[in-house]
Amino acid sequence: MCLAIPGKIIEITVEDPIMRAGKVSFGGILKEVNLFCVPEAGIGDYVIVHAGLAISVIDEEEAEQVFKYLADIVESQPEGDA
């Protein structure tokens, strides 16, 4: 099973079209992400990231819905299993 999660682009660190990259925030945790597949994405946009590669742009509402689903999953776990 593959898991892709949303994150918010905080900074574009490499502008080169082939090596385009940026810092993406995942709930405050910053990771360097390859942005090659989403040339239209800019600072403040939400992207779906899988294995360090942004694969699509999503709107803030959709990203917030995913965050809610993830929080619901964590909350539904028995104590000690999360």
Rosetta silent file (secondary structure, phi, psi, omega in degrees, C-alpha in Angstrom):
SEQUENCE: MCLAIPGKIIEITVEDPIMRAGKVSFGGILKEVNLFCVPEAGIGDYVIVHAGLAISVIDEEEAEQVFKYLADIVESQPEGDA
SCORE:     score description
SCORE:     0.000 S_00000001
   1 L     0.000  139.989  177.561    0.000    0.000    0.000 S_00000001
   2 L  -105.005  147.221  178.264    1.226    3.498   -0.820 S_00000001
   3 L  -127.045  126.227  174.611    0.561    6.539    1.306 S_00000001
   4 L  -122.295  135.942 -176.073    0.621   10.097    0.008 S_00000001
   5 E  -126.869  153.635  179.338   -0.070   12.977    2.365 S_00000001
   6 E   -81.150  149.334  173.562   -0.737   16.685    1.917 S_00000001
   7 E  -147.900  162.426 -177.641    1.724   19.373    2.864 S_00000001
   8 E  -106.845  128.832  179.057    1.979   23.128    2.395 S_00000001
   9 E   -71.050  122.546 -178.756    4.781   24.644    0.317 S_00000001
  10 E  -100.398  -33.213 -175.283    6.676   27.082    2.537 S_00000001
  11 E  -156.409  141.349  170.647    9.616   27.896    0.271 S_00000001
  12 E   -94.918  119.576 -175.158   10.870   27.146   -3.238 S_00000001
  13 E  -101.040  -25.146  177.746   14.538   26.226   -2.830 S_00000001
  14 E  -133.394  121.134 -176.718   15.454   25.207   -6.398 S_00000001
  15 L   -90.909  -17.387 -179.005   13.873   26.973   -9.385 S_00000001
  16 L   -52.743  127.919 -174.911   15.424   24.854  -12.163 S_00000001
  17 L   -55.990  -33.902 -177.861   12.476   23.199  -14.003 S_00000001
  18 L   -84.023  -33.548 -176.876   14.022   19.716  -13.896 S_00000001
  19 L  -108.610   18.975 -175.386   15.376   19.854  -10.341 S_00000001
  20 L   -53.536  131.735 -178.232   12.627   22.079   -8.859 S_00000001
  21 E  -147.947  164.854  178.264   12.346   21.582   -5.101 S_00000001
  22 E  -161.706  168.253  174.352   10.956   23.246   -2.022 S_00000001
  23 E   -90.105  127.819 -178.589   10.387   23.055    1.700 S_00000001
  24 E  -120.318  134.376 -179.846    7.000   21.585    2.522 S_00000001
  25 E   -95.377  127.112  173.707    5.388   21.682    5.958 S_00000001
  26 E  -114.062   86.670 -178.415    3.643   18.578    7.248 S_00000001
  27 L    61.660   34.503  179.202    2.010   19.863   10.411 S_00000001
  28 L    97.951  -13.169  175.740    5.082   21.936   11.255 S_00000001
  29 E   -90.713  120.277 -177.574    7.646   19.316   10.230 S_00000001
  30 E   -93.524  133.977  176.872    9.603   20.657    7.243 S_00000001
  31 E  -133.000  146.178  173.213   10.875   18.347    4.524 S_00000001
  32 E   -80.362  127.309 -174.394   12.645   19.034    1.243 S_00000001
  33 E  -127.928  140.415  174.707   10.342   17.816   -1.552 S_00000001
  34 E   -75.507  126.408 -177.470   10.844   17.418   -5.297 S_00000001
  35 L  -109.354   16.267 -176.796    8.356   19.681   -7.116 S_00000001
  36 L   -54.858  -41.326 -174.876    9.147   18.599  -10.683 S_00000001
  37 L   -79.638   -6.169 -178.867    5.680   17.105  -11.309 S_00000001
  38 L  -129.232   65.906 -176.569    3.819   20.212  -10.111 S_00000001
  39 L   -62.688  -20.756 -179.454    5.349   23.158  -11.996 S_00000001
  40 L   -81.359  -12.962 -176.122    2.214   25.227  -11.321 S_00000001
  41 L   -74.788  141.481  178.760    2.598   24.941   -7.523 S_00000001
  42 L  -135.009 -179.340  179.461    3.835   27.925   -5.558 S_00000001
  43 L   -57.970  132.169 -179.165    4.420   29.086   -2.018 S_00000001
  44 L    94.884  -14.576  178.333    1.262   28.605    0.055 S_00000001
  45 L   -79.255  152.566  174.100   -0.125   25.838   -2.155 S_00000001
  46 E   -98.419  137.611  178.890   -0.940   22.393   -0.795 S_00000001
  47 E  -129.592  151.684  172.571    0.522   19.384   -2.567 S_00000001
  48 E   -90.153  126.881 -175.107    0.100   15.632   -2.214 S_00000001
  49 E  -119.007  131.638  174.700    3.523   14.093   -1.511 S_00000001
  50 E  -130.777  122.899  176.350    4.583   10.469   -1.949 S_00000001
  51 L    53.654   40.286  176.508    8.148    9.320   -1.253 S_00000001
  52 L    82.184    6.776 -178.788    9.523   12.862   -1.370 S_00000001
  53 E  -122.108  122.749  174.458    7.827   13.763   -4.663 S_00000001
  54 E   -73.070  123.798 -174.550    4.885   16.156   -4.933 S_00000001
  55 E  -108.061  -16.054  175.441    2.472   14.427   -7.298 S_00000001
  56 E  -164.403  160.432  176.142   -0.462   16.860   -7.413 S_00000001
  57 E   -99.117  137.911  175.552   -1.777   20.182   -6.147 S_00000001
  58 E  -128.926  161.514  178.868   -4.903   20.205   -3.975 S_00000001
  59 L   -82.904  164.512 -175.290   -6.938   23.016   -2.487 S_00000001
  60 H   -60.369  -38.606 -179.566   -6.775   23.942    1.182 S_00000001
  61 H   -60.529  -44.086  179.233  -10.245   22.531    1.903 S_00000001
  62 H   -66.285  -41.106  178.044   -9.276   19.090    0.601 S_00000001
  63 H   -61.078  -44.547  179.930   -5.986   19.172    2.554 S_00000001
  64 H   -62.507  -36.065  178.304   -7.850   20.073    5.763 S_00000001
  65 H   -64.734  -41.076  177.537  -10.260   17.176    5.186 S_00000001
  66 H   -63.943  -43.083  178.018   -7.324   14.745    4.921 S_00000001
  67 H   -58.694  -39.723  178.432   -5.818   16.186    8.128 S_00000001
  68 H   -64.225  -44.575  178.475   -9.167   15.590    9.848 S_00000001
  69 H   -59.019  -43.984 -179.589   -9.290   11.970    8.631 S_00000001
  70 H   -64.021  -41.464  177.972   -5.757   11.371    9.909 S_00000001
  71 H   -63.868  -39.652  178.522   -6.609   12.895   13.304 S_00000001
  72 H   -62.818  -39.483  178.818   -9.732   10.719   13.500 S_00000001
  73 H   -63.256  -45.556  179.794   -7.630    7.611   12.829 S_00000001
  74 H   -61.978  -44.526 -178.305   -5.172    8.532   15.581 S_00000001
  75 H   -66.017  -28.134 -177.488   -7.980    9.267   18.039 S_00000001
  76 H   -82.693   -7.944  179.945   -9.706    5.948   17.315 S_00000001
  77 L   -75.688  140.224  174.726   -6.599    3.910   18.202 S_00000001
  78 L   -61.492  151.119  179.847   -6.519    2.201   21.585 S_00000001
  79 L   -50.981  128.880  177.102   -4.075    3.803   24.054 S_00000001
  80 L    92.812  -10.710 -178.613   -0.502    2.795   23.211 S_00000001
  81 L   -96.482  -12.177 -175.265   -1.220    1.668   19.609 S_00000001
  82 L   -75.768    0.000    0.000   -0.828    5.048   17.859 S_00000001
